[in-house]
Amino acid sequence: MKIKVNDNVIVITGKDKGKTGKVIKVYKKTNKVVIEKLNMRVKHVKKTSERAGEKIHFEAPMNASNVMILDPKENKPTRVGYKKLEKGKKERISKLSGVSLDNISSVTKAAPKKAPAKKTKSSKTKVVKA
């Protein structure tokens, strides 16, 4: 499976289409993912002699084919490719921009521009009296 925990994904189909979130859990055998605050369900718990009944809200798993990884540079949905490293390891890359998905710190973001130095007005202003 090409999706891992802590990946930012966008839902491409279903009731939460267009929403983005972070992957909390991945079920490889069933090809499902759990996304933070998406695909919410309600479970009704019957009352017992020890506690009152309640409604529990939780994130349900959804099929991994219903989500796409967000490109960290462009912030758009992208497919996942692989690149071989020198040591024989594989690294996940974005097909859209070619940026590594495993090492997010490799994304080069533009540094914020520094504010120009404030110019002080000269004290040589003329005061005209009427």
C-alpha positions as a LaTeX table, in Angstrom:
\begin{tabular}{lrrr}
\hline
Residue & $x$ (\AA) & $y$ (\AA) & $z$ (\AA) \\
\hline
Met1 & 0.00 & 0.00 & 0.00 \\
Lys2 & 1.36 & 3.41 & $-0.96$ \\
Ile3 & $-0.37$ & 5.34 & 1.85 \\
Lys4 & 1.28 & 5.49 & 5.28 \\
Val5 & 0.43 & 6.92 & 8.70 \\
Asn6 & 0.76 & 10.76 & 8.97 \\
Asp7 & 0.29 & 11.28 & 5.21 \\
Asn8 & $-1.96$ & 14.16 & 4.22 \\
Val9 & $-4.68$ & 12.87 & 1.89 \\
Ile10 & $-7.75$ & 14.16 & 0.06 \\
Val11 & $-10.95$ & 12.14 & $-0.33$ \\
Ile12 & $-11.81$ & 11.75 & $-4.03$ \\
Thr13 & $-15.18$ & 10.00 & $-3.74$ \\
Gly14 & $-17.99$ & 9.44 & $-1.26$ \\
Lys15 & $-19.80$ & 11.65 & 1.23 \\
Asp16 & $-16.59$ & 13.42 & 2.33 \\
Lys17 & $-15.41$ & 14.15 & $-1.22$ \\
Gly18 & $-12.99$ & 17.09 & $-1.41$ \\
Lys19 & $-12.11$ & 17.07 & 2.30 \\
Thr20 & $-8.54$ & 16.64 & 3.45 \\
Gly21 & $-7.10$ & 15.04 & 6.54 \\
Lys22 & $-4.22$ & 13.17 & 8.12 \\
Val23 & $-4.04$ & 9.37 & 8.09 \\
Ile24 & $-4.31$ & 7.97 & 11.63 \\
Lys25 & $-4.25$ & 4.23 & 10.96 \\
Val26 & $-3.63$ & 1.91 & 8.00 \\
Tyr27 & $-5.08$ & $-1.59$ & 7.62 \\
Lys28 & $-2.90$ & $-3.27$ & 4.97 \\
Lys29 & $-4.76$ & $-6.60$ & 4.84 \\
Thr30 & $-8.15$ & $-5.02$ & 4.14 \\
Asn31 & $-6.73$ & $-2.04$ & 2.14 \\
Lys32 & $-8.41$ & 0.52 & 4.40 \\
Val33 & $-7.31$ & 3.77 & 6.04 \\
Val34 & $-8.66$ & 5.85 & 8.93 \\
Ile35 & $-8.52$ & 9.61 & 8.41 \\
Glu36 & $-8.68$ & 12.15 & 11.21 \\
Lys37 & $-12.19$ & 13.70 & 11.60 \\
Leu38 & $-13.51$ & 12.16 & 8.35 \\
Asn39 & $-16.02$ & 9.35 & 7.70 \\
Met40 & $-17.53$ & 9.91 & 11.16 \\
Arg41 & $-19.92$ & 7.28 & 12.53 \\
Val42 & $-22.06$ & 7.05 & 15.66 \\
Lys43 & $-22.22$ & 3.99 & 17.89 \\
His44 & $-25.06$ & 3.75 & 20.40 \\
Val45 & $-24.00$ & 2.10 & 23.65 \\
Lys46 & $-26.79$ & 0.59 & 25.72 \\
Lys47 & $-27.07$ & 1.60 & 29.36 \\
Thr48 & $-25.90$ & $-0.78$ & 32.05 \\
Ser49 & $-26.24$ & $-0.81$ & 35.80 \\
Glu50 & $-22.79$ & 0.84 & 36.10 \\
Arg51 & $-23.13$ & 3.61 & 33.50 \\
Ala52 & $-25.64$ & 5.50 & 31.41 \\
Gly53 & $-26.22$ & 4.91 & 27.73 \\
Glu54 & $-24.33$ & 7.14 & 25.32 \\
Lys55 & $-23.49$ & 7.91 & 21.70 \\
Ile56 & $-19.87$ & 7.43 & 20.71 \\
His57 & $-18.58$ & 9.32 & 17.65 \\
Phe58 & $-15.61$ & 7.72 & 15.88 \\
Glu59 & $-13.75$ & 7.70 & 12.55 \\
Ala60 & $-14.61$ & 4.63 & 10.49 \\
Pro61 & $-12.13$ & 3.06 & 8.06 \\
Met62 & $-12.56$ & 3.80 & 4.36 \\
Asn63 & $-11.11$ & 2.09 & 1.33 \\
Ala64 & $-7.66$ & 3.36 & 0.38 \\
Ser65 & $-8.76$ & 3.67 & $-3.25$ \\
Asn66 & $-11.09$ & 6.53 & $-2.20$ \\
Val67 & $-8.20$ & 8.80 & $-1.18$ \\
Met68 & $-5.17$ & 10.36 & $-2.89$ \\
Ile69 & $-2.01$ & 11.70 & $-1.31$ \\
Leu70 & $-1.59$ & 15.48 & $-1.33$ \\
Asp71 & 1.59 & 16.77 & $-2.93$ \\
Pro72 & 3.52 & 18.63 & $-0.17$ \\
Lys73 & 4.77 & 21.29 & $-2.59$ \\
Glu74 & 1.71 & 21.96 & $-4.78$ \\
Asn75 & $-0.99$ & 20.90 & $-2.25$ \\
Lys76 & $-2.82$ & 19.02 & $-5.02$ \\
Pro77 & $-3.71$ & 15.30 & $-5.31$ \\
Thr78 & $-0.91$ & 13.23 & $-6.78$ \\
Arg79 & 0.04 & 9.68 & $-7.59$ \\
Val80 & 2.92 & 7.96 & $-5.84$ \\
Gly81 & 6.07 & 6.77 & $-7.54$ \\
Tyr82 & 9.25 & 5.20 & $-6.22$ \\
Lys83 & 12.90 & 6.14 & $-6.58$ \\
Lys84 & 15.85 & 3.93 & $-5.69$ \\
Leu85 & 18.42 & 5.45 & $-3.38$ \\
Glu86 & 22.16 & 4.70 & $-3.31$ \\
Lys87 & 21.89 & 2.23 & $-0.43$ \\
Gly88 & 19.27 & 0.10 & $-2.20$ \\
Lys89 & 16.33 & 1.58 & $-0.31$ \\
Lys90 & 13.18 & 2.83 & $-2.01$ \\
Glu91 & 11.76 & 6.30 & $-1.44$ \\
Arg92 & 8.21 & 7.41 & $-2.23$ \\
Ile93 & 8.05 & 10.45 & $-4.52$ \\
Ser94 & 5.23 & 12.61 & $-5.83$ \\
Lys95 & 4.56 & 12.15 & $-9.54$ \\
Leu96 & 3.33 & 15.76 & $-9.75$ \\
Ser97 & 6.41 & 17.59 & $-8.48$ \\
Gly98 & 8.99 & 14.87 & $-7.88$ \\
Val99 & 9.28 & 15.74 & $-4.19$ \\
Ser100 & 9.94 & 13.02 & $-1.62$ \\
Leu101 & 6.87 & 11.97 & 0.39 \\
Asp102 & 8.90 & 10.13 & 3.03 \\
Asn103 & 11.14 & 13.04 & 3.94 \\
Ile104 & 8.85 & 16.08 & 4.11 \\
Ser105 & 11.68 & 18.32 & 5.30 \\
Ser106 & 13.19 & 18.05 & 1.79 \\
Val107 & 10.48 & 20.35 & 0.48 \\
Thr108 & 12.08 & 23.71 & $-0.12$ \\
Lys109 & 9.65 & 26.42 & 0.78 \\
Ala110 & 10.39 & 30.00 & $-0.13$ \\
Ala111 & 11.81 & 31.88 & 2.81 \\
Pro112 & 9.64 & 34.75 & 4.00 \\
Lys113 & 10.78 & 38.09 & 2.69 \\
Lys114 & 12.34 & 40.42 & 5.19 \\
Ala115 & 10.66 & 43.74 & 5.70 \\
Pro116 & 12.68 & 46.64 & 4.30 \\
Ala117 & 14.35 & 48.89 & 6.82 \\
Lys118 & 12.14 & 51.77 & 7.87 \\
Lys119 & 13.14 & 55.09 & 6.45 \\
Thr120 & 13.15 & 57.88 & 8.94 \\
Lys121 & 11.95 & 61.26 & 7.88 \\
Ser122 & 14.55 & 63.93 & 7.97 \\
Ser123 & 14.28 & 66.54 & 10.67 \\
Lys124 & 14.69 & 69.30 & 8.10 \\
Thr125 & 11.00 & 70.02 & 7.69 \\
Lys126 & 9.98 & 73.61 & 7.33 \\
Val127 & 7.22 & 74.94 & 9.54 \\
Val128 & 5.21 & 77.66 & 7.89 \\
Lys129 & 3.35 & 80.05 & 10.16 \\
Ala130 & 0.36 & 81.88 & 8.90 \\
\hline
\end{tabular}
